[in-house]
Amino acid sequence: MAAEMNSPLQITIIGAGLMGTGIAHAFAAGGHAVALYDISQERLDSASESLRKIAEVFIESGQLTLEQTDALQQRIALSPDLEASLANADIVVEAASESPAIKTDIFNQLAQLAPADAVVWSNTSSLDVFELAPTELQSRLLIAHWFAPAHILPLVELVPGPTTESQHIESAERLLTDLGKTAVKLDRYVPGFVINRLLRALGREAFYLIDNGYITAEGIDQAVKASLAPRMMVLGVMQRYDFTGLDLSAQNFKNAKFVDAPVDLAPRTLLERVENGNLGVKTGKGFYDYGGMSVHEVSRRRDERLLSVLNACASVVTTGRSV
């Protein structure tokens, strides 16, 4: 990496969607210069609006002053020029669409245009990008999977490739810690990494319960918010087994009457909404109706509540300390 870790870095982010915009805010909040690139001027305009909304939430929550957010936003340059955006980059964050073809094209361009010592972070949520990138990038390529909203949630999953140099993973861990993030390192690649694999299993069971008439979507959310969510803030997944008792947990797995939901890769409750064009926040309706609010308005309400929760639980969430 061209710059020292304790000095401001030049960060280039490829993709100005919601993830790229949140990541840009996180790096700029840490004092780094950010070039946020997208081929679409419409997405760049939307990113500019998102950055303003994010700033408003942090100001109103008392975490940043108007002067601080102004300085922060001045560190972010939005551009449709890839080559100019990559000039002097220390770290390039690939945050483009989750498409193998798109990511392959971007990696090939980075191999040609990015500085030879720039480290490449891919924000893929599941793809094996090490199969997509050219040889020239492999030793300085890693997965750094952020979670939405990236400007608020602390977790970043780090995954090395077969030939990723260990120094780049170690530097990423230090940098993310400096940004107030929680870096969790996997030893090697597995599709979906950790959290998306857990969410996939949880979602399969949730859709089974809804599809078979046991409970509504609203009922599931109410039950989770009143039990799993606060308990997981303290115990996570694995320590909860210690409190249940490992002997009882082992017995529960052997309970023949507790039949797991069959694997269903086309849950009716989900596909019906997709077929009707109800895709969630981006269309104004999914499992919930957002009453005509824009994506920016709904996201702002979410951010306000998440900040409130994380501020109250910061020491537990960021340190990961067990009981």
N, C-alpha and C positions, 0 to 999 in steps of 0.2 A: 504494500500500500504506500502510495507516494507521500502522504502526510503522516505525521505522528498522531497516535491515538488521542493524546491530550491536547491537540490543537484542532481548530475547526476544520472539518472535512468538506470536500465537495461531493455532494450526493446527487446522482442522476436517477430519476424515477421514470421508468417506461410504463406509461398507462395512467391516465388522469381520471380513472373511475373513482368510485367511493373508497376502495382500498388504497389506491395510489395517493389520493388526496389526504386520507388520514395518516398515511405513512409520512407524507411530506410535512404535515403539521408536527408530527412527533420528532422528526429530525431537526426541523427549524426551531422547535421549542428547546432542543438541546444545544442550540447555538451554531448549527451547521448550515452551510449554504446549500440550497436545493434547487435543482433544475427539474421541473416537472414537465415531461414531454408527452404529447399525444398527437397522433396523426389527424385527429378530429378537432377542429376549432370549436365545435359545439360542446364536446366534452371538456375542453379547456375552459370555456365560458361557464359551464356548470360547476367545474372544479373551483373556479374563482368564487362563485356564489357559495359553495359548500365551505370554503375556507372562511368566508365572512360569518357564516352561521356558526361554525365551530368556535370562532373567536368570541362571538356573542355569548355562547354558553359558558366559556371559561371566565369571561369578565363578570357575568351575572352570578356565577358561583363563588366569586371572590378569589379564584386561583390565579388570575392574571389581571393586570391593570390594562387600561386602554393603551398606555404607552408601550407596555411589554408586547401586547398583541400587534401593535403597529410595527414594532421592530421585528417581531417574529415573521410577519407577513412580507416584510421587505427582503427577508432572506430567501423567499421562494419566488423563483422566476418561472413563469409558464411559457412554453414554447412549442411550436409545431416543427421545429428544425432539429432533427435528431443529431446530426453531426455537431452542431453548435452546442447542443445540450450535453454531449459527451465530452467536450473539451475539458481537460484537466480533472476528469472524474476520478475520485478515489474509490468510490463504491457505486456500482450500478445496480439498482433494484428493479428487477423485471416484475411488473405487476399488471401484465396484460391479460387478455381473456384466457380462460382455461381451455385452450385449444392447442393440441400438439403442433398443428401446422403453423399457427401464429407464433408460438414460442420458438419453434425451430428457425423460422425466418428471422426473428429478433436476435437469437443467439448467433446466427451466421453474420448478421450485421454488426453485432458487438465485437465479434472476432476481427472484423475489418476496421471498425471505426473507434472503438474504445481504447484508451491508453493501455499499453501492454501490461502495466502493473495494477490495473483496476480490478478489484474483486467484484464478482458478480453474485448477487443474492437473488434467488428466484422465490417469489411469493406464491408459487403453485400450492394448491390445497390438496393435491393428490398425485399429480403426474410424476413419473420418473424422468426428470429433466436431464439426468445424466445420460440418458439414451438419445436425447434430442440435440445436445450441444456438440459443437465440433471439438476436435482434440485440443485446439489452442486454448480453450476455456477450462478444460476439465480440472486442472490443478488449482484453479482459483474460483471455482464454481461451488456454491452451496445453496441449500434450500433454507430460507428464512421465512417461515409461514406465520404471518401476523393474523390477528383475529379482529373482525369488525365489531365495533368501530376501533380502528387501529390507533386513533389519537387518544383513546381512553383505556381499552382493555390491555392489561400488562403482558399477556403471554405471547411469546414468539417461539415457535418450534424450530430448532436448528437440526438439519440433517446433512451430514457430509456425503460426498460421492466416493466411489472406489479409490480415486486418486486425489481427492481434495487435500491440500496441505493443511496439517493440523493447526498451523499458526493462524489460518484464516478463521477457523471455528473459534479459537481462543480469542482472537481480536473481536469477533462478532459478539461473543459473550460479554466481554468487557464494555464494548460500546453500548450494547443494549442495556446493561446494568446502569451505565452512566445516564441513559435516557429515562431511567425509572421503570424499565421493562423487566419482565421475568423470562429469562432464556432457559428453555428446557431442551437438552441435547439428546437426540436419539443416536444410538451407536451405528445404525445403518438404516437404509431406506426400507419402508414398508408402505404400500399404498394407503393414503389417508392419514398417515402418521399416527398420532395418539388420539387427539380430541375428535377428529372427524370419524374415526373408527368407533369411538364410544357413542358419538351422536347417531351414527348409522344404526347401531344396535338398539339404542333407545328409541329412535324413530320407528324402527320396524315394529317394536312392541306397541308403541302409541297408536300407529295406524291400524294394527290388528284390533285393538280395543275399540277404536272408533268405528271401523268398518263392520264389526260384528255387534254393534249396538250396546256395548257395555257402558259407554260414557261419551260425553261430548268433548270437543276440542277445548272448550272453555273449562270444563271440569278437570281435564288433565292438567291444564296450566295452573288452575287454582290449587290443585293437590300438590304439584311440584313446588310452587312458590311457598307453600306453607309447610314443607317438610324437607325434600331433597335439597333445594337451593340453599337455605340457611345452614343446614347441617354440612353440606359439602364445602361451604366456605371455611369451615373449621377442620373437618376430618378428611376432605377429599373423597376418594373411592376406597383406597386400600386400608386406611386406618379405621374406617368404619367397621371393617371385619374384626379388628381387635376388640372393639367395644361390644360387638354382637357376641363374640366368642367364636374362635376358629372351629371348635367342635360342633357348635350349633350350625355354623355356616356350612360345614361339610355335610351335615345331616340334611340341611335344606336343599342342597344340590341333588341329593339322592331321593327326594320326595317325588314318587311316581305320579302323584295326583296333580303336581304343579307342572303342567305341560307347557313347554315353550311355544311361542307363536311360530307357525311355519314361515319359512323364508318366502316373502312375497315382494318381488321387485316391481310390482305395478299396483300399489295400494289404491283402491277405488276412491277413497276420500281425497287423495292427492290428485289423481289423474282427472277426476271430474272437474276440479277447479281449473286445472291447466287447460283442459279442452274448452272450457267456457271463457278462457282469457283472464281469469282471476288469479294473477300471479303473485299477489302479495302487495307490499308497500309500493312497488314501482307502477302498479296499475290501480292502486287505491282500494283494492279489495283482495283478500285471500281467505284465511280462516276468520279474519276480522274485517270489518268495514271501516275504512279510515276517513269516511265522511267528506271526501273531496279535498282533503289536505294534500299538499305537494309532498314529494319525497323529502325535500329539505325540512318541511315543517314536522313531519313524522319523525325524522331522524333527530331533530332538535329535541323533541319531547323524550325520545329514548335516551339521548345523551345526558339530559338533565337528570333523569332518574338513575342512570348508571353511575354518573359522577357522585351522586348523593350516596349510593350504596358503597362504592369503592372508597370514598372518603371516610366513611364510618368503619370500614373493614381493612384499611390500607395495610396495617402491620401484618395482618393474617395473610392477605392475598399476595403481597409482593415478596415476603420472606419465605413463605411456604413452610413455616415452622410447624412441627407436629405438637400435639397436646402433651 
